[in-house]
């Protein structure tokens, strides 16, 4: 066993023992019993409450090289009353891919994060999750990306880009930009295979857009990264923007995407867009 794996197993053993020690029988509706020397639950009690074998749980807590499924780790996490960061830590130590809860995936944007993107105005900024659902925007983004299409009650930027007529599409070079966005979506999809919301979204968008279906079938995958995108706006013309993605602590798989003018002409047009915004009622 490689040294890093040995250290993870040792840390896993320490972590599980410490979490078990803080949960009392009363916490889980069990009588305390007599002659209890363990400060918290016994190993056999954790195994019973989690629906796993005592030997298997003992080996897990001892850091032995055994395989653990996500379902079993979830059961142990519930018994030990792990919060989300602790649950994610358990997964990493057990070397099992961590899949955030659906509740995490659609987490509401905090006032602090909203304040950050509002402070970037007049530079456009948006908060996306891994599926490109639009979770929050500032006024500049709403004015630049002035196509408002919802699907299933959620505003999703991919749905907009693939379903509006091309002359109405805010992106100028669709043939260059959309394959990259789909490849990024495909990379995120690997963490959500089989989840009903993701499967339904992909299925509906494939049915709505033959072009998306074609790109999806390619199987290409790319990570998020800085991009130069060219937007068209009916009032000021084309604006070239560099997009930068920033992760958000406490919101797994969500990111702030901020846009900065890529050249002086685009900067001037961004200023012009800002100056006409009150006249359009989109402030």
For each residue, the residues with C-beta under 8 A, 3 or more apart:
1: 5 6 9 65
2: 5 6
3: 6 7
4: 7 8
5: 1 2 8 9 65 95
6: 1 2 3 9 10
7: 3 4 10 11
8: 4 5 11 12 92 93 95
9: 1 5 6 12 13 63 64 65 93
10: 6 7 13 14 63
11: 7 8 14 15 93
12: 8 9 15 16 60 61 63 90 93 94
13: 9 10 16 17 61 62 63
14: 10 11 17 18
15: 11 12 18 19 89 90 93
16: 12 13 19 20 60 61 76 80 90
17: 13 14 20 21 61
18: 14 15 21 22
19: 15 16 22 23 80 81 82 86
20: 16 17 23 40 41 43 46 61 80
21: 17 18 38 39 40
22: 18 19 39 40
23: 19 20 27 28 40 41 79 80 81
24: 27 28 32 40 41
25: 28 30 31 32 33 36 41 45
26: 29 30 32
27: 23 24 81
28: 23 24 25 41 45 49 79
29: 26
30: 25 26 33 45
31: 25
32: 24 25 26 36
33: 25 30 36
34:
35:
36: 25 32 33
37:
38: 21 41 42
39: 21 22
40: 20 21 22 23 24
41: 20 23 24 25 28 38 45 46 49 79
42: 38 45 46
43: 20 46 47 54 57 58 61
44: 47 48 54
45: 25 28 30 41 42 48 49
46: 20 41 42 43 49 50 57 76 79 80
47: 43 44 50 52 53 54 56 57 58
48: 44 45 51 54
49: 28 41 45 46 79
50: 46 47 57 72 75 76 78 79
51: 48 75
52: 47 56 57 72 75 76
53: 47 56 57
54: 43 44 47 48 57 58
55: 58 59
56: 47 52 53 59 60 66
57: 43 46 47 50 52 53 54 60 61 76
58: 43 47 54 55 61 62
59: 55 56 62 64 66
60: 12 16 56 57 63 64 66 68 76 94
61: 12 13 16 17 20 43 57 58
62: 13 58 59
63: 9 10 12 13 60
64: 9 59 60
65: 1 5 9
66: 56 59 60
67:
68: 60 72 73 94 96
69: 72 73 96
70: 73 74 91 96 97 99
71: 74 75
72: 50 52 68 69 75 76
73: 68 69 70 76 77 87 90 91 94 96
74: 70 71 77 78 87
75: 50 51 52 71 72 78 79
76: 16 46 50 52 57 60 72 73 79 80 90
77: 73 74 80 82 86 87 90
78: 50 74 75 81 82
79: 23 28 41 46 49 50 75 76
80: 16 19 20 23 46 76 77
81: 19 23 27 78
82: 19 77 78 86 87 90
83: 86 87
84: 87 88 100 101 104
85: 88 89
86: 19 77 82 83 89 90
87: 73 74 77 82 83 84 90 91 98
88: 84 85 91 92 98 100 252
89: 15 85 86 92 93
90: 12 15 16 73 76 77 82 86 87 93 94
91: 70 73 87 88 94 96 97 98
92: 8 88 89 95 98
93: 8 9 11 12 15 89 90
94: 12 60 68 73 90 91
95: 5 8 92
96: 68 69 70 73 91
97: 70 91 191
98: 87 88 91 92
99: 70 191 192
100: 84 88 104 105 252 253
101: 84 104 105
102: 105 106 195 197
103: 106 107
104: 84 100 101 107 251 252 253
105: 100 101 102 129 130 131 197 252 253
106: 102 103 129 133 135
107: 103 104 135 250 251 254
108: 135
109: 113 114 127 135 136 251
110: 113 114 250
111: 114 115
112: 115 116
113: 109 110 116 117 127 136 248 251 256
114: 109 110 111 117 118 136
115: 111 112 118 119
116: 112 113 119 120 125 256
117: 113 114 120 125 126 127 136 137 138 141 256 258
118: 114 115 121 138 139
119: 115 116
120: 116 117 123 124 125 138 140 258
121: 118 125 138 139 140
122: 140 270 271 273 274
123: 120 140 258 259 260 261 270
124: 120 137 138 140 141 143 144 145 241 258 259
125: 116 117 120 121 137 138 140 141 256 257 258 259
126: 117 134 136 137 138 141 145 157 256 257
127: 109 113 117 134 135 136 137 248 254 255 256 257
128: 132 133 134 135 157 254 255 257
129: 105 106 132 133 135 253 254
130: 105 185 188 191 192 253 254
131: 105 156 158 185 188 198 201
132: 128 129 156 157 158 181 185
133: 106 128 129 154 155 156
134: 126 127 128 137 154 155 156 157
135: 106 107 108 109 127 128 129 254
136: 109 113 114 117 126 127
137: 117 124 125 126 127 134 141 142 145
138: 117 118 120 121 124 125 126 141 142
139: 118 121 142 143 277 282 283
140: 120 121 122 123 124 125 143 144 270 273 274
141: 117 124 125 126 137 138 144 145 259
142: 137 138 139 145 146 282
143: 124 139 140 146 273 277 280 282 283
144: 124 140 141 170 231 233 239 259 273
145: 124 126 137 141 142 157 160 170 231
146: 142 143 170 233 234 282
147: 160 164 168 169 170
148: 155
149: 155 159 160 163 164
150: 153 154 155 156
151: 154 156 159 163 204
152: 204
153: 150
154: 133 134 150 151
155: 133 134 148 149 150 160
156: 131 132 133 134 150 151 159 160 201
157: 126 128 132 134 145 160 161
158: 131 132 161 162 181 182 185 205 212
159: 149 151 156 162 163 205 208
160: 145 147 149 155 156 157 163 164 169 170
161: 157 158 164 169 170 171 174 177 178 181
162: 158 159 178 205 208 209 211 212
163: 149 151 159 160 208 209
164: 147 149 160 161 168 169
165: 168 169
166: 169 174
167:
168: 147 164 165
169: 147 160 161 164 165 166 174 232
170: 144 145 146 147 160 161 231 232 233
171: 161 174 177 178 229 230 231 232
172: 230 231 232 238
173: 176 177 229 230
174: 161 166 169 171 177 178
175: 178 179
176: 173 179 180
177: 161 171 173 174 180 181 227 229
178: 161 162 171 174 175 181 182 211 212 215
179: 175 176 182 183 215 218 220
180: 176 177 183 184 222 227
181: 132 158 161 177 178 184 185
182: 158 178 179 185 186 212 215 216 218 220
183: 179 180 186 187 215 218 220 221 222
184: 180 181 187 188 221 222 223 224
185: 130 131 132 158 181 182 188 189
186: 182 183 189 190 216 219 220 221
187: 183 184 190 221 222 223
188: 130 131 184 185 191 192 253
189: 185 186 192 193 198 202
190: 186 187 193 221
191: 97 99 130 188 253
192: 99 130 188 189 195 198
193: 189 190 198
194: 199
195: 102 192 198 199
196: 199 200
197: 102 105 200 201
198: 131 189 192 193 195 201 202
199: 194 195 196 202 203
200: 196 197 203 204
201: 131 156 197 198 204 205
202: 189 198 199 205 206 216
203: 199 200 206 207
204: 151 152 200 201 207 208
205: 158 159 162 201 202 208 209 212
206: 202 203 209 212 213 216
207: 203 204 213
208: 159 162 163 204 205 212
209: 162 163 205 206 212 213
210: 213 214
211: 162 178 214 215
212: 158 162 178 182 205 206 208 209 215 216
213: 206 207 209 210 216 217
214: 210 211 217 218
215: 178 179 182 183 211 212 218 220
216: 182 186 202 206 212 213
217: 213 214
218: 179 182 183 214 215
219: 186
220: 179 182 183 186 215
221: 183 184 186 187 190
222: 180 183 184 187 225
223: 184 187
224: 184 245 255
225: 222 245
226: 242 243 244 245
227: 177 180 242 243
228: 240 241 242 243 262
229: 171 173 177 240 241 242 243 259
230: 171 172 173 238 239 240 241
231: 144 145 170 171 172 238 239 240 241
232: 169 170 171 172 237 238 239
233: 144 146 170 236 237 238 239 269 273
234: 146
235: 272 273 276 280
236: 233 239 269 272 273 276
237: 232 233 269
238: 172 230 231 232 233 266 269
239: 144 230 231 232 233 236 261 266 269 270 273
240: 228 229 230 231 261 262 263 265 266
241: 124 228 229 230 231 259 260 261 262 266
242: 226 227 228 229 259 260 261 262
243: 226 227 228 229 257 258 259
244: 226 257 258 260
245: 224 225 226 255 256 257
246: 255 256 257 258
247: 254 255
248: 113 127 251 254 255 256
249:
250: 107 110
251: 104 107 109 113 248 254
252: 88 100 104 105
253: 100 104 105 129 130 188 191
254: 107 127 128 129 130 135 247 248 251
255: 127 128 224 245 246 247 248
256: 113 116 117 125 126 127 245 246 248
257: 125 126 127 128 243 244 245 246
258: 117 120 123 124 125 243 244 246
259: 123 124 125 141 144 229 241 242 243
260: 123 241 242 244
261: 123 239 240 241 242 264 266 267 269 270
262: 228 240 241 242 266
263: 240 266 267
264: 261 267 268
265: 240 268 269
266: 238 239 240 241 261 262 263 269 270
267: 261 263 264 270 271
268: 264 265 271 272
269: 233 236 237 238 239 261 265 266 272 273
270: 122 123 140 239 261 266 267 273 274
271: 122 267 268 274 275
272: 235 236 268 269 275 276
273: 122 140 143 144 233 235 236 239 269 270 276 277
274: 122 140 270 271 277
275: 271 272
276: 235 236 272 273 279 280
277: 139 143 273 274 280 282 283
278: 281 283
279: 276
280: 143 235 276 277
281: 278
282: 139 142 143 146 277
283: 139 143 277 278
